[in-house]
Amino acid sequence: MELRQLSLFKAVAEELHFGRAAIKMNIAQPALSNHVMALEKELGCPLFIRSTRRVELTRAGETFYDRAVRILSEMELTAELTRAAGGSRIRQIKIGTVYPATMGMLPVFLGKIARKFPDVRIHITSGNTGDIIRGLETGQINLGFIRPVENIGSLRFFSVAHERYLLAVAESNPLAARDEISIEDLRDQKIIAFNRQNLSFTERYFNEKFEGYDLAKNIAYSCDDTYSLVSLVSAGLGIGFAPEWTTDIPNRTFVLKKVRGIDFKIGLGIAWSKEDPTACRDDMVEIAKSLVRRG
């Protein structure tokens, strides 16, 4: 069993398509199929269920994929550690980010990184906080912009900012003309809330807040992302709490209003593994600390 075979298997497992995996790995499809079949023969079990319409991992394939990812990440980490010990420069930085960070924090960070390391290749993936943490743990991601977490094991988190959420109201809603809005003014309003496939930090936060203010029963619509939320608000279907950056959306037909007695803020910061030589460089930490915003 060779590392090249593991890399080829991983590509097929992630694409679930031999043709796309072959293009991704720059190899002829028949050769790729032969490598996978050789792996299956060596392991004594099928790794994929193949049909004319789709490719799926078997249970054994899922187990092998998890181990293959860890092995390949460990080899990559070993190479990075060796380069770091030998004084080599950083060659690539892999960043994972939750969507809110892409609107302000991430571009600033990338600008600083580009000036500090002009020859470094940067790869960015998006996901939720849980996905990014798993990437940090397996070495697939060097730095993650995520919601707050505790320092557990090798995981380290540094708080950078708090994102403030204000009440989004359609311009046609009478509340838009109010100078002051109270919690009581929300009692007869339909609320649009976040409801993602995997319970996110933001969704949990607002679920708790709505329960605390006895507003959970007002939730009439739910959506996966901020753009969908403000679209529903703009259509006059209800009100919702949206981050301040939505004021920069062009041609918007909603306004953001403060609600007396409510101050919704959600933390955002940078995470890394203390065992990752790329993320643990002193200059990386200093660049992260320079992003701190108060408030």
Secondary structure, DSSP 8 states (H G I E B T S, - for coil): --HHHHHHHHHHHHHS-HHHHHHHTT--HHHHHHHHHHHHHHHTS-SEEE-SS-EEE-HHHHHHHHHHHHHHHHHHHHHHHHHHHTT----EEEEEE-GGGGGTHHHHHHHHHHHH-TT-EEEEEE--HHHHHHHHHHTS-SEEEES-----TTEEEEEEEEEEEEEEEETTSGGGG-S-B-GGGGTTS-EEEE--SS--HHHHHHHHHHHHTT-GGGEEEEESSHHHHHHHHHTTS-BEEEEGGGGGSTT--EEEE-BTT--EEEEEEEEEETT-TTTTSHHHHHHHHTT----
